[in-house]
Amino acid sequence: MSTVVRNIHRADAGAIATLERLGVSTVHEAQGRSGLMAPYMRPLWRGARIAGSAVTALCHPGDNWMIHVACDVLKKGDILVVACSSENTDGAFGDLLATSLKALGAKGIVLDIGCRDAAEITQMKFPLWSRAISAKGTVKATIGSVNVPVVCAGVAVKPGDVIVADDDGVVVVDRKQASEVARLGEEREKKEAVSRARLQKGEIGLDIYDMRKTLADRGLKYIDGPLD
């Protein structure tokens, strides 16, 4: 059954802001190296870092109708996550839809399909991650759903989950775990700051992370060379 769910639960705004600041790599590590979308999901332009609640749209190949429908339920600060019922790279999102989402206050869009009007969207600085860039257009003929659970770039996404996206890719954080992942991410950030300071002084990871004994136990041997 094709469905549009108007209202969804969203994560705490403070947790979303923290996850945005931490970025994809730290968040991915903080939640046990999970939730990372496939690496083909790349930013259209470099430098954007966003986080927001997922509004999901399930489209069908060569059809972008549900993206238009999703605009009817988007709230300011949301990120539109577009999945497709089967693999497709058609350019289902262009500068006109980008103009609409930007005016509605959306933080950005994540597309497991293609986009087009790449130069125009880049000039607008509207944050966009997509599977492909393709000039091939789409139609509006097949009804899908909005704000239902979907799979996008290999990761399950529920409406209201937190999407974090930057130059490293896109990671999904379960809405109910957002505050805890944000806390763990901040703890990781503090530890990395200490390590960074030691690295800047010339220490190496083998000593900072106490790797030498473990490597020796695994059989690694140092030989005074040269071997020739």
C-alpha positions in Angstrom: 0.0 0.0 0.0 1.3 3.5 -0.9 1.3 5.7 2.2 2.3 9.2 3.2 2.9 9.6 7.0 2.5 13.3 7.8 4.0 13.4 11.3 7.1 11.6 12.6 9.2 11.6 15.8 12.5 13.5 15.6 15.6 13.3 17.7 16.6 15.9 20.3 17.8 19.0 18.6 20.9 19.3 20.8 22.0 15.7 19.9 21.5 16.5 16.2 23.7 19.6 16.5 26.4 17.6 18.3 26.4 14.8 15.7 26.6 17.4 12.9 29.7 19.0 14.5 31.4 15.6 15.1 31.0 14.5 11.5 30.6 11.2 9.8 33.8 9.4 10.6 33.6 10.1 14.4 29.9 9.3 14.5 30.5 6.0 12.6 33.2 4.9 15.1 31.2 6.1 18.1 28.3 3.8 17.3 30.4 0.7 16.8 31.3 1.3 13.1 27.7 0.8 11.9 25.2 2.8 9.9 27.6 3.9 7.1 26.0 4.1 3.6 27.8 2.5 0.7 30.8 4.6 -0.5 29.2 5.4 -3.8 27.1 7.9 -1.9 29.2 10.9 -2.6 28.7 14.7 -2.1 27.9 16.7 -5.2 30.2 19.4 -3.9 32.9 19.5 -1.2 32.6 21.2 2.2 29.1 20.6 3.3 28.6 19.1 6.8 25.0 18.5 7.9 22.8 16.5 10.2 19.1 16.3 10.5 16.0 14.1 10.9 15.3 11.8 8.0 12.1 12.2 6.0 12.1 9.2 3.7 10.7 8.8 0.2 10.5 5.5 -1.7 10.5 6.1 -5.4 10.5 3.7 -8.4 13.1 3.6 -11.3 12.8 6.6 -13.6 10.1 8.3 -11.4 10.5 11.2 -9.0 6.9 11.7 -8.0 7.4 10.9 -4.3 10.1 13.5 -4.0 7.4 16.1 -4.8 5.1 14.5 -2.4 7.7 14.5 0.4 7.9 18.3 0.0 4.4 18.4 1.5 5.6 17.0 4.8 9.1 18.2 5.2 9.9 20.4 8.2 12.7 22.9 8.6 16.0 21.1 9.4 15.0 17.8 7.9 17.0 15.8 5.4 15.2 14.1 2.6 16.4 10.5 2.1 15.3 9.0 -1.3 15.4 5.2 -1.8 14.4 3.4 -4.9 12.6 0.1 -5.3 15.4 -1.2 -7.6 18.8 0.0 -8.7 18.6 3.1 -10.8 20.8 6.1 -11.6 18.4 8.4 -13.5 18.6 12.1 -12.7 15.5 12.3 -10.5 16.5 15.5 -8.7 17.5 18.8 -10.3 17.8 22.5 -9.6 14.1 23.2 -9.4 13.5 20.6 -6.7 16.7 21.9 -4.9 15.2 25.4 -5.0 12.0 24.0 -3.4 13.7 22.1 -0.7 16.0 25.0 0.2 13.0 27.3 0.4 11.3 24.8 2.8 14.3 24.8 5.1 15.5 21.3 4.3 19.2 20.8 5.4 19.9 18.7 2.3 19.1 15.5 0.4 20.5 12.0 0.1 19.6 10.2 -3.1 20.1 6.5 -3.8 19.5 7.4 -7.5 20.9 10.1 -9.7 20.8 13.9 -9.7 21.3 16.4 -12.5 21.8 20.2 -12.9 25.0 19.6 -11.0 26.5 23.0 -11.7 23.4 24.9 -10.7 22.9 23.0 -7.5 26.6 23.4 -6.6 26.3 27.2 -7.2 23.2 27.2 -4.9 25.3 25.4 -2.2 22.4 23.0 -1.5 23.9 20.0 0.2 23.4 16.8 -1.9 24.7 13.3 -1.8 23.8 10.9 -4.6 24.5 7.6 -6.2 25.3 9.2 -9.6 25.0 12.2 -11.8 22.9 11.7 -14.9 21.1 14.0 -17.3 18.5 11.3 -18.0 15.2 12.7 -16.8 12.3 11.0 -14.9 8.5 10.9 -15.0 5.7 11.1 -12.5 3.7 8.0 -13.1 4.1 5.5 -10.2 3.0 6.0 -6.6 5.5 5.1 -3.9 5.5 6.1 -0.2 6.8 8.8 2.1 7.9 8.4 5.7 8.1 4.6 5.7 11.2 2.5 6.6 13.5 2.2 3.6 16.9 0.9 2.6 19.2 3.6 1.2 22.7 2.7 -0.1 22.6 -0.5 1.9 21.5 0.9 5.2 18.0 0.7 6.8 16.6 4.2 7.5 13.5 4.9 9.6 11.7 8.2 9.5 13.1 10.4 12.2 16.5 8.7 12.3 19.4 11.2 12.3 21.3 11.5 9.0 24.9 12.8 9.3 26.6 13.7 6.0 29.9 15.3 5.0 32.8 14.8 2.6 33.4 11.3 4.1 30.0 10.0 3.2 26.6 9.5 4.9 25.9 7.7 8.2 22.6 6.9 9.9 22.0 7.1 13.6 18.9 5.5 15.2 16.7 8.2 16.5 16.4 6.6 20.0 20.2 6.3 20.2 21.1 9.8 19.0 21.8 11.3 22.4 24.0 8.4 23.5 25.9 8.3 20.2 26.5 12.0 20.5 27.9 11.5 24.1 30.2 8.7 22.9 31.3 10.8 20.0 32.3 13.6 22.3 34.3 11.2 24.4 36.1 9.9 21.3 36.8 13.4 20.2 38.5 14.2 23.6 40.7 11.1 23.3 41.7 12.0 19.8 42.6 15.5 20.9 45.1 14.0 23.4 46.5 11.6 20.7 46.8 14.5 18.2 48.8 16.6 20.6 51.2 13.7 21.2 51.5 13.0 17.4 52.3 16.7 16.8 55.2 16.3 19.2 56.7 13.5 17.2 55.5 10.4 19.0 54.2 7.6 16.8 51.1 5.5 17.0 53.0 2.3 18.0 53.8 3.9 21.4 50.7 6.1 21.9 48.5 3.1 21.4 50.8 0.6 23.1 51.1 -1.7 20.1 54.6 -3.0 20.4 54.0 -5.9 22.7 50.9 -7.1 20.8 52.8 -7.0 17.5 55.6 -9.0 19.1 53.1 -11.5 20.5 51.7 -11.9 16.9 55.2 -12.7 15.6 56.4 -9.4 14.2 60.2 -9.3 14.3 62.6 -6.3 13.7 65.8 -7.2 11.9 68.8 -4.8 11.8 69.3 -4.5 8.1 70.0 -4.1 5.3 68.9 -7.4 3.9 71.1 -7.2 0.8 
